[in-house]
Amino acid sequence: MKILNLYAGIGGNRKLWGEDHEIVAIEWNQQIADIYKRFFPKDNIIVCDAHKYLLEHFNEFDFIWASPPCPTHSRVRKLFHTALPIYPNMALYEEVLLLEGYANCKWVVENVISWYEPLIKPCEIAKHYIWSNFYIAPYSIETREHFSSVEDLQKLKGFNLDNSGLTIGEKILALRNCVEPALGLYLFQQAFKGFQSSLSLEIDGHQEPQAPLAELGK
């Protein structure tokens, strides 16, 4: 299966997808892209504008995941009264509408819970808003709002950044931006639930039926 992983970061959402797929990862920050490549050397990592890449290539994939930048939407930023008002980045909704209107593959757009009522109704899981073109069954996941150390975040997300070259602050940001791997796997499974597959994907020890590779994305 051919997968497009936009705004890839260090690859939290992708961590449990396995190595049997052709994955194109898009990341703007070269240093973060290099770290992603260390964790997932088989993936094709491209350093470029993910928003532009999606518009130009969305019809080339069987599954698309997008996690656009969240700071302008986050409730946390608005809580800091010293932060200047800024326009929410509408690239988020542009991508949802593009995929709703034109994509023939399965897709997910993930973001934080916003400080405003979302303009397009999402599914809500833990601290995430999820837009998709498939049904997502209710799901609970361990998540925490605040961490005091890199070690706590690394344990929760399953990534060790000790030799990454990042500062402590950069490590914390990269890990907080990292989607929980279990959630990434769950949504991947939900996209193709109800089909038979040779893929070995499990949640809590239970294997979900998946689509044959030839049927994925149809």
N, C-alpha and C positions, 0 to 999 in steps of 0.2 A: 504494500500500500504506500502511496506517496502522500506525505504529510507536510504541511506548511506550519511552522511554529514561529509566529510573529512576536516581536518584543521579547525575545527568548530569555534574556537575563542569563542566569547561570543554569537554567534548565529544570526548575522545580516541577513544573507541570509535566515535563517530558521524562522525568527520571525513571518511571516504572512502565514506560511503553515498550521496552525491550529493544532488541537490535535487529529485528526482522523487517523493518520498514525503511523506506527511503525518505529521510527527513531533511528538509531544508529549514534551517534556523536563521532568522533575521534579527540582528542586534546592532544598534547604532554605536555603542561604546566599544572601541577596539579592545581595551583591557578586559572588559567583561566577556566579550566574544572569545578571547584567548582562553579564559577560564572555562567557559562552556566547552570549548574544543578539547580541553584536557579531560573533562568528565565524559564527553561523548565524541570520541575521535572519528567515528564512522559518519557522523552527521556532516552535511554540507553547510557550514556557517558562513553567512554573507553579511558583511558590515555595510549597511545602507539604511535608507529611510523605509521603515516597515510599512508606513501608510501608503507611500507611493508604490512599493513593491506589490502590495495586496491588489491595488487597482489594476496593475499591469499583468498579474499572474494568477488571479484567483481561480481561473477556470482550468488550471493545470494540476489540481490536487484532488485527492479523495477525502481528505479531512483537513480542516483549517482551525487553528487555535490562535486567538489574538488576545493579548493582555495590554491594551494601550496604557500610556502613562496615567497615573491616578491622582497626583497631588491636587490638581484644580477641582477635582470632584470630591475629595475626601472630607469627611466631617472633622477630622483631626485638625486640618489646616485652618478651618473656619473657627475652631475653638480658640486659636491663638489670636487675641484681639490686636496684637501688634502687626500681624500680617496684612499687607495691603490687599484690598479687593482686586481680584483678577477675573477675567472671563473664563468660565469653564471651557475646557478644550473640547470642541464639538467633533473632533476626529473620532471620538468614541462612537457617537451616534451615526456619523457618516459611514463608519465601517459596518455597524449593525444593519443599516439600511441597504448598503451595497450588497451585503451577503444575503439579506432577506429577499432582495429584488432580483439578484442575478446568479447567485451561486447554486450549482446543481449538486454539490457535495454536502456532506455533513460538516457543521461548523459550530464553534463556540467562541463567544467574546466574553472575557472575564474582566471585572473591575471591582473596586471597593464599593461599599454602601455609601451613597452620596449624601451630601448635606441638603440636597433638594429632592423633591419628588421626581423619580426618573421619568424622562420624556417618553421612553419606550419601556413597557413593563417587563422586568426581568424575573427570573427565578432567583430566590435568595437562599444561599447555603452558607451558614456560619457568617463570616464577615465579608462574603463575596456576593456580588451581583453576577448572574450568569444569563446571557442571552444565547439562544441556540435555535436550531430548526428541528429539534427532536424533543420528545418528552423526557424529563428528568425526574425519576422517582425520588421521594424524600430521602435525605441522607444527612446524618450527623457526623461531625468530624471534630477532633480535638483542635482547638485554636485558642490562642492567648493574645491579649491586646498589648501587653507590655513585657519586655524582657530587659534585664539589667546587664546581661553579658553575651558575648559572642558565643560562648560555649553552650548556653541554653538554646540559642537559635540554631546552632549547628546540629545539636542533638534532635531538635524538633523537625528540622527540614532535611536532615540526612546528608549534609554537605560539609566537608572539612576545608576551610579556606586558610589554614595555617600558613601555607607556602604560596599564597596567591599573589603576594606583593601589594595587597590592599591595606590601607590603614584600618584601624579599629572601626572608625566611623563608616568607612566605605564597606567593610564587611557587614556591619549591622544593616546598612541600607540594602545591600545586595541580598541578604537573607530575608529581610522583611518584605522585599519585593518578590520573593520566591514563593510561588504557589505551592501549597502542601502537596507533595507527590501523591498521597493517597487520593486527594481530590482530583488531581489530573488523571489518574488511572480510572477513577470511578466515572468521570464524565466521558472518557474515551470509551469505556465499556457501554455506557448508556447510549451512546451514539449508534452502536451497532447491536444492541440487545435484541435477542429473539432469533438470531441466525446461528447456524452451526459454523464452527471454525477450528482450525488447527492451532490458533493462538492460545497460549497459556497465560490468561490474565485472571487474577484472583483478588477478591476483596474479603478480608476476614476468613480466609480459608475456603471460601465458596467460589467455584468457577462459574462465571457467567457465560452463556452461549454467545458466540460471536459470528460475524458474517464470514463466509469464505472469502479469501482475498480477491477472487474475481468479482464478487458481488459488492465489496466495500465501496461506499461512495455512490451507489446507485439508489 
